[in-house]
Amino acid sequence: MRDLFVFGIVLLSLPFGFRVPFVGLLTFTWLAYMRAQDLCWGFARSQRFSLWVGLIMILGWAMHEMGKRPFTRRDIRATMMILLLVLTTISLVLATDQSSYVITRYFEYAKIIVVALFTLGQVDSRKRLKLMLLTIALSLGFFGIKGGIHGILTGGGTIQRGPGGMLEDNNDFALALVMNVPLMLYLGLEGSKPWMRKLAIVGVVLTMGTITLTHSRGAFLSLAGVMFLLWLRSQRKGLGAMVLLGAIAAFFFVLPEHVRTRIASIGHYKQDSSAMGRLQAWQIAFREIKAYPILGVGIRNYQVHWDEFKKGIVSGEAYAKVAHNSYLQVWAEGGTIAFLVYLAMLFSSFFTLRKLRRLGMRTRGGEWIVDYARMFEASLLGYMIGATFLNRGHFDLIYHLIALVAAFRLIALRWVKQPEGQREGDELEVEEMLPLRLGSGTGMGKGGARPALPHWGR
């Protein structure tokens, strides 16, 4: 029945996604982060639902929106994503290993970039932005809440793997949940009903429990950084301090002993084989960077050169021949130019969010801009801390969020330019008259006029 249910949802979404590509994008996002197919045990488990939905939504855009809504929009982060893909392609052409495995990983990365760019083109209103963020938050929140309940019922049972795909590894799964905590919190507190806000807080607490039960020390450090930034940005720092103290107390008195022991091992990394293995992997990455400084060794070619550069660092075979650091992964595999572009993409997002936060503070009714900027800041910080310990330079969630930051910037700037009397909460009436277009001096490109879409598709 579960297989039929998931198959039926995907099948029903196809005609709607063809007519309104944004609906297809929401379905694609749901499949990417909730991994509904991995919750099945029959024929649906092996189906390539994301491919079906992705092709249909792109075809739908070509048939119904081309010339009316652009595929993507002009933004510095979009340019950087395209440049990263170009550099990755060049490094692949020059790489030692061009096996089917490497080619498959390359096309997965290309798909991530294309979907991120498409997201920037489709998310052109406050309502669409919120729907996209809610889809991500609820999809990942499902596993955060589920894992927390599992921990309560089992007395703190360890969570050793995620749902599947890029979230299968327990460390990657925990990182995604950390990035989702600010989304759940801010979107939930934005709810109009008291029960929505209470449910969001419960969901965040359960998700935090799930993160600790994965035994991912990198995710724990990321979560600590996210919580500190949320407190720093909070307007009620006294209440926030009480929450942080409560979390610290929970760590010592509520979490099971095996979690506390695992986290405490951070301070004794020299006696931990996993931590030392990461340090050795970083040294090998620096050797690869020195030998291939411009264009790198090629995507997924870090491990190909492992034996060539391990002498004097690693004796014997390693458990996982990966960089264990997203920054070094991008640098070693893509080269110095790609590494600088990657850093610029991340830090430019922070710079933009800082400007938008200040803009929201200066604008009457701009509280939503301030909240969304804080939410994105905390989520990006969670990734940037976790990326120090994980091989996730091509993580789909970070590229998706950066595209949403770019879309948020365009939407917020346009909203601020509207006369106060026309600033509708969901912008439906305003958007029918005004395409996503900013005046001179903003540095933004011009978008086409919006097509006539059903009310629920905006």
C-alpha positions as CSV (number, residue, x, y, z in Angstrom):
1,M,0.0,0.0,0.0
2,R,2.8,2.4,0.8
3,D,4.3,1.9,-2.6
4,L,1.0,2.5,-4.3
5,F,0.5,5.6,-2.2
6,V,3.8,7.2,-3.1
7,F,3.5,6.1,-6.7
8,G,0.1,7.7,-6.9
9,I,1.2,11.0,-5.4
10,V,4.1,11.2,-7.9
11,L,1.8,10.2,-10.8
12,L,-0.9,12.8,-9.9
13,S,1.8,15.5,-9.5
14,L,3.0,15.1,-13.1
15,P,0.2,16.8,-15.0
16,F,0.1,19.6,-12.4
17,G,3.9,20.0,-12.6
18,F,3.7,20.2,-16.4
19,R,1.1,22.9,-16.3
20,V,2.6,24.8,-13.3
21,P,6.4,23.9,-13.1
22,F,6.6,25.3,-9.5
23,V,4.3,22.4,-8.4
24,G,6.8,20.1,-10.0
25,L,9.6,21.8,-8.2
26,L,7.8,21.3,-4.9
27,T,7.3,17.6,-5.6
28,F,11.0,17.3,-6.7
29,T,12.1,18.9,-3.4
30,W,9.8,16.6,-1.4
31,L,11.3,13.6,-3.0
32,A,14.9,14.9,-2.5
33,Y,14.6,15.6,1.2
34,M,11.8,13.3,2.5
35,R,13.0,10.5,0.3
36,A,9.5,9.0,0.2
37,Q,10.7,6.3,-2.2
38,D,13.2,5.0,0.5
39,L,10.3,4.6,2.9
40,C,8.8,1.9,0.5
41,W,9.7,-1.7,0.3
42,G,8.3,-2.7,-3.1
43,F,8.5,-1.6,-6.7
44,A,8.4,2.1,-5.8
45,R,11.8,1.9,-4.0
46,S,13.8,1.5,-7.2
47,Q,11.8,4.0,-9.3
48,R,13.5,7.2,-10.5
49,F,10.7,9.5,-9.4
50,S,12.9,12.5,-9.2
51,L,14.0,12.1,-12.8
52,W,10.4,11.9,-14.0
53,V,9.3,14.9,-12.1
54,G,12.4,16.9,-13.0
55,L,12.0,16.3,-16.8
56,I,8.3,17.1,-16.6
57,M,8.7,20.4,-14.8
58,I,11.5,21.5,-17.2
59,L,9.4,20.5,-20.2
60,G,6.4,22.3,-18.6
61,W,8.5,25.5,-18.3
62,A,9.6,25.2,-21.9
63,M,6.0,24.8,-23.1
64,H,4.2,27.3,-20.8
65,E,6.6,29.7,-19.3
66,M,9.5,30.2,-21.6
67,G,9.6,33.9,-22.6
68,K,7.3,34.7,-19.6
69,R,9.3,33.5,-16.6
70,P,13.0,33.1,-17.0
71,F,14.7,29.7,-16.3
72,T,16.8,31.5,-13.7
73,R,17.6,35.1,-12.7
74,R,20.6,37.3,-12.7
75,D,22.4,37.1,-9.3
76,I,26.1,36.8,-8.4
77,R,25.5,33.4,-6.7
78,A,23.9,32.0,-9.8
79,T,26.9,33.1,-11.8
80,M,29.2,31.4,-9.3
81,M,27.2,28.2,-9.5
82,I,27.6,28.1,-13.3
83,L,31.3,28.9,-13.0
84,L,31.7,26.1,-10.5
85,L,30.0,23.7,-12.9
86,V,32.2,24.9,-15.8
87,L,35.4,24.5,-13.7
88,T,34.3,21.0,-12.5
89,T,33.7,20.0,-16.1
90,I,37.1,21.1,-17.2
91,S,38.8,19.3,-14.3
92,L,36.9,16.2,-15.2
93,V,38.1,16.3,-18.8
94,L,41.7,16.4,-17.5
95,A,41.1,13.9,-14.7
96,T,42.9,10.5,-14.4
97,D,39.7,8.6,-13.6
98,Q,36.7,9.1,-15.9
99,S,35.0,5.9,-15.0
100,S,31.2,5.4,-15.0
101,Y,31.2,6.0,-11.2
102,V,32.9,9.4,-11.6
103,I,30.7,10.4,-14.6
104,T,27.6,9.5,-12.6
105,R,28.7,11.7,-9.6
106,Y,29.5,14.5,-12.1
107,F,25.9,14.4,-13.6
108,E,24.5,14.3,-10.1
109,Y,26.4,17.5,-9.3
110,A,25.2,19.1,-12.6
111,K,21.6,18.2,-11.7
112,I,22.0,19.9,-8.3
113,I,23.2,23.1,-10.0
114,V,20.5,23.0,-12.7
115,V,17.8,22.5,-10.0
116,A,19.2,25.4,-7.9
117,L,19.2,27.7,-10.9
118,F,15.7,26.7,-11.8
119,T,14.6,27.3,-8.2
120,L,15.9,30.9,-8.5
121,G,13.7,31.4,-11.6
122,Q,10.6,29.8,-10.1
123,V,10.6,31.3,-6.6
124,D,9.6,34.9,-7.3
125,S,7.1,35.7,-4.6
126,R,6.8,35.6,-0.8
127,K,4.2,32.9,-1.1
128,R,6.4,30.7,-3.3
129,L,9.4,31.3,-1.1
130,K,7.5,30.2,2.0
131,L,6.0,27.1,0.3
132,M,9.5,26.0,-0.8
133,L,10.9,26.5,2.6
134,L,8.0,24.7,4.3
135,T,8.5,21.8,1.9
136,I,12.1,21.5,2.9
137,A,11.4,22.1,6.6
138,L,8.6,19.5,6.8
139,S,10.4,16.9,4.8
140,L,13.5,16.9,6.9
141,G,11.4,17.7,10.0
142,F,9.6,14.4,9.5
143,F,12.9,12.5,10.1
144,G,14.0,14.8,12.9
145,I,10.7,14.2,14.8
146,K,10.6,10.5,13.9
147,G,14.2,10.0,15.2
148,G,13.5,12.0,18.4
149,I,10.5,9.8,19.1
150,H,12.6,6.7,18.4
151,G,15.2,7.9,20.9
152,I,12.5,8.4,23.6
153,L,10.9,4.9,23.0
154,T,14.3,3.1,22.9
155,G,15.9,4.9,25.8
156,G,18.4,6.7,23.5
157,G,18.9,4.2,20.7
158,T,21.7,5.2,18.3
159,I,20.6,6.3,14.7
160,Q,23.2,4.8,12.4
161,R,22.0,6.0,9.0
162,G,19.7,8.4,7.3
163,P,16.8,7.8,4.8
164,G,18.9,7.4,1.7
165,G,20.5,9.2,-1.2
166,M,22.8,12.1,-0.1
167,L,21.3,11.7,3.4
168,E,22.1,8.0,3.9
169,D,25.3,8.5,5.8
170,N,24.6,9.4,9.5
171,N,26.9,12.4,9.4
172,D,25.3,13.9,6.3
173,F,21.9,13.2,7.7
174,A,22.7,15.0,10.9
175,L,24.2,17.9,9.0
176,A,20.9,18.3,7.0
177,L,18.9,18.2,10.2
178,V,21.1,20.9,11.8
179,M,20.6,23.1,8.7
180,N,16.8,22.5,9.1
181,V,16.6,23.5,12.7
182,P,16.4,27.3,11.9
183,L,13.9,26.7,9.2
184,M,11.6,24.7,11.5
185,L,12.0,27.3,14.2
186,Y,11.3,30.5,12.3
187,L,8.7,29.1,10.0
188,G,6.9,27.5,12.9
189,L,7.0,30.6,15.1
190,E,5.6,32.6,12.1
191,G,2.5,30.4,12.3
192,S,-0.8,32.2,13.1
193,K,-2.0,29.6,15.5
194,P,-0.6,28.9,19.0
195,W,-0.5,25.1,18.3
196,M,1.7,25.7,15.3
197,R,4.3,27.5,17.3
198,K,4.2,24.9,20.1
199,L,4.5,22.1,17.5
200,A,7.5,23.9,15.9
201,I,9.3,24.1,19.3
202,V,8.6,20.4,20.0
203,G,9.8,19.5,16.6
204,V,13.0,21.4,17.1
205,V,13.7,19.8,20.4
206,L,13.1,16.3,19.0
207,T,15.3,17.1,16.0
208,M,18.1,18.2,18.3
209,G,17.7,14.8,20.1
210,T,18.0,13.0,16.7
211,I,21.1,14.9,15.8
212,T,22.9,13.8,19.0
213,L,21.8,10.2,18.6
214,T,23.5,10.0,15.2
215,H,26.9,10.2,17.1
216,S,28.0,12.9,14.6
217,R,30.5,15.1,16.5
218,G,30.7,17.5,13.5
219,A,26.9,17.9,13.5
220,F,27.0,18.5,17.3
221,L,29.5,21.3,16.9
222,S,27.4,22.7,14.0
223,L,24.3,22.6,16.2
224,A,26.1,24.4,19.0
225,G,27.1,27.2,16.5
226,V,23.6,27.4,15.1
227,M,22.1,27.7,18.6
228,F,24.6,30.4,19.6
229,L,23.8,32.5,16.5
230,L,20.1,32.1,17.1
231,W,20.6,33.4,20.6
232,L,22.8,36.2,19.4
233,R,20.2,37.3,16.9
234,S,17.3,36.9,19.3
235,Q,15.5,40.0,20.6
236,R,14.7,38.1,23.8
237,K,18.2,37.2,24.9
238,G,17.2,36.5,28.5
239,L,14.7,33.8,27.4
240,G,17.2,32.5,24.8
241,A,19.9,32.2,27.6
242,M,17.4,30.1,29.6
243,V,16.9,27.8,26.6
244,L,20.6,27.4,26.1
245,L,21.1,26.6,29.8
246,G,18.3,24.1,29.5
247,A,20.0,22.5,26.5
248,I,23.2,22.2,28.4
249,A,21.4,20.7,31.4
250,A,19.7,18.2,29.0
251,F,23.1,17.2,27.7
252,F,24.4,16.3,31.1
253,F,21.2,14.8,32.7
254,V,18.9,13.6,29.9
255,L,21.1,12.4,27.0
256,P,22.3,8.8,27.3
257,E,25.8,8.0,28.4
258,H,26.9,6.8,25.0
259,V,26.1,10.2,23.5
260,R,28.0,12.1,26.2
261,T,31.0,9.8,25.8
262,R,31.0,10.3,22.0
263,I,30.8,14.1,22.3
264,A,33.4,14.2,25.0
265,S,35.8,12.4,22.7
266,I,36.2,15.6,20.8
267,G,38.7,16.8,23.4
268,H,40.7,13.6,23.1
269,Y,41.1,13.5,19.3
270,K,44.7,12.2,19.4
271,Q,43.4,9.0,20.9
272,D,40.5,8.7,18.4
273,S,41.3,6.9,15.1
274,S,38.4,8.6,13.3
275,A,39.7,12.1,14.2
276,M,43.2,11.2,13.4
277,G,42.1,9.7,10.1
278,R,40.5,13.1,9.2
279,L,43.7,14.9,10.0
280,Q,45.7,12.5,7.7
281,A,43.1,13.0,4.9
282,W,43.5,16.8,5.2
283,Q,47.3,16.4,4.8
284,I,46.8,14.3,1.7
285,A,44.4,16.9,0.3
286,F,47.0,19.6,0.7
287,R,49.5,17.5,-1.2
288,E,47.1,17.0,-4.0
289,I,46.4,20.8,-4.0
290,K,50.1,21.5,-4.2
291,A,50.6,19.1,-7.1
292,Y,47.4,20.2,-9.0
293,P,46.9,23.8,-7.9
294,I,44.9,25.3,-10.9
295,L,42.2,22.8,-11.9
296,G,42.6,20.1,-9.3
297,V,42.6,16.3,-9.7
298,G,38.9,16.2,-10.9
299,I,35.6,15.4,-9.3
300,R,35.7,12.2,-7.2
301,N,39.4,11.8,-8.1
302,Y,40.7,12.6,-4.7
303,Q,40.7,8.9,-3.8
304,V,42.4,7.9,-7.1
305,H,45.5,9.8,-6.0
306,W,45.4,8.6,-2.4
307,D,48.2,6.0,-2.7
308,E,50.3,8.5,-4.7
309,F,50.3,11.1,-1.9
310,K,49.9,9.0,1.3
311,K,53.5,8.1,1.9
312,G,54.7,9.3,5.2
313,I,51.2,10.1,6.3
314,V,49.1,6.9,6.3
315,S,50.4,3.4,6.7
316,G,48.2,0.6,5.4
317,E,44.6,1.0,4.1
318,A,42.2,3.7,5.2
319,Y,38.6,3.1,6.0
320,A,37.4,5.9,3.7
321,K,39.6,7.6,1.2
322,V,37.9,11.0,1.1
323,A,39.0,14.5,2.1
324,H,36.7,14.6,5.2
325,N,36.5,18.4,4.6
326,S,34.2,20.1,2.1
327,Y,36.6,23.0,1.5
328,L,39.6,20.8,0.9
329,Q,37.4,18.5,-1.2
330,V,36.5,21.4,-3.6
331,W,40.0,22.7,-3.5
332,A,41.7,19.4,-4.3
333,E,39.2,18.2,-6.8
334,G,38.3,21.5,-8.5
335,G,41.4,23.6,-8.1
336,T,42.2,26.9,-6.5
337,I,39.9,28.9,-8.8
338,A,36.9,26.7,-7.9
339,F,37.8,26.9,-4.2
340,L,37.8,30.7,-4.3
341,V,34.5,30.8,-6.1
342,Y,33.0,28.3,-3.7
343,L,34.1,30.4,-0.7
344,A,32.9,33.6,-2.4
345,M,29.5,32.0,-3.0
346,L,29.1,31.1,0.7
347,F,30.4,34.4,2.1
348,S,28.5,36.6,-0.4
349,S,25.4,34.9,0.9
350,F,26.2,36.0,4.4
351,F,27.0,39.5,3.3
352,T,23.7,39.7,1.4
353,L,21.7,38.4,4.4
354,R,23.4,41.0,6.7
355,K,22.4,43.8,4.3
356,L,18.8,42.5,4.1
357,R,18.5,42.1,7.8
358,R,19.5,45.8,8.3
359,L,17.2,46.8,5.4
360,G,14.3,45.0,7.1
361,M,15.0,46.8,10.4
362,R,14.8,50.1,8.6
363,T,11.6,49.4,6.8
364,R,8.1,49.6,8.3
365,G,6.6,46.1,8.2
366,G,9.9,44.5,7.3
367,E,10.0,42.1,10.3
368,W,9.6,39.2,8.0
369,I,12.7,40.2,6.1
370,V,14.7,40.3,9.4
371,D,13.4,36.9,10.4
372,Y,14.1,35.2,7.1
373,A,17.6,36.7,7.0
374,R,18.3,35.4,10.5
375,M,16.9,32.0,9.5
376,F,19.1,31.7,6.4
377,E,22.2,33.0,8.3
378,A,21.8,30.3,11.0
379,S,21.2,27.5,8.4
380,L,24.3,28.5,6.3
381,L,26.4,28.7,9.4
382,G,25.4,25.2,10.4
383,Y,26.6,24.0,7.0
384,M,29.9,25.9,7.1
385,I,30.8,24.5,10.5
386,G,29.8,20.9,9.6
387,A,31.5,21.2,6.2
388,T,34.8,21.4,8.0
389,F,34.5,17.7,9.0
390,L,32.5,16.2,6.1
391,N,33.1,15.5,2.4
392,R,30.0,17.4,1.3
393,G,31.2,20.1,-1.2
394,H,28.5,18.9,-3.6
395,F,25.7,18.7,-1.0
396,D,22.4,19.5,-2.7
397,L,20.8,21.2,0.3
398,I,23.4,24.0,0.5
399,Y,23.1,24.9,-3.2
400,H,19.3,24.8,-2.9
401,L,19.5,27.2,0.1
402,I,21.9,29.6,-1.6
403,A,19.5,29.8,-4.6
404,L,16.7,30.6,-2.1
405,V,18.9,33.3,-0.5
406,A,19.3,34.8,-4.0
407,A,15.5,34.6,-4.6
408,F,14.8,36.0,-1.1
409,R,17.0,39.0,-2.0
410,L,15.1,39.8,-5.2
411,I,11.8,39.4,-3.5
412,A,12.7,41.5,-0.4
413,L,14.2,44.3,-2.6
414,R,11.1,44.5,-4.7
415,W,8.8,44.4,-1.6
416,V,10.6,47.3,-0.1
417,K,10.2,49.3,-3.3
418,Q,6.5,48.9,-3.2
419,P,4.4,51.8,-1.7
420,E,3.3,50.8,1.8
421,G,-0.4,50.5,0.8
422,Q,0.4,47.9,-1.8
423,R,2.5,45.6,0.4
424,E,0.1,42.7,0.6
425,G,1.0,39.9,2.9
426,D,1.0,37.3,0.2
427,E,1.6,39.7,-2.7
428,L,-0.9,38.0,-5.0
429,E,-2.6,41.2,-6.2
430,V,0.7,43.1,-6.5
431,E,2.4,40.3,-8.5
432,E,-0.4,40.1,-11.1
433,M,0.4,43.7,-12.0
434,L,4.1,43.8,-11.4
435,P,6.7,41.3,-12.7
436,L,10.0,40.6,-10.8
437,R,11.7,43.8,-12.0
438,L,13.8,46.2,-10.0
439,G,14.7,49.7,-11.0
440,S,18.0,51.1,-12.1
441,G,20.8,51.2,-9.6
442,T,19.9,47.8,-8.0
443,G,22.2,45.7,-10.2
444,M,19.3,43.3,-10.9
445,G,18.2,41.9,-14.2
446,K,14.7,42.1,-15.5
447,G,12.2,39.3,-15.3
448,G,9.4,38.6,-17.7
449,A,5.7,39.2,-16.9
450,R,4.0,36.5,-14.9
451,P,1.7,34.1,-16.8
452,A,-1.8,33.6,-15.7
453,L,-1.5,30.8,-13.2
454,P,-4.0,29.1,-10.8
455,H,-4.2,30.8,-7.4
456,W,-2.5,27.9,-5.7
457,G,0.4,27.9,-8.1
458,R,1.7,31.4,-7.2
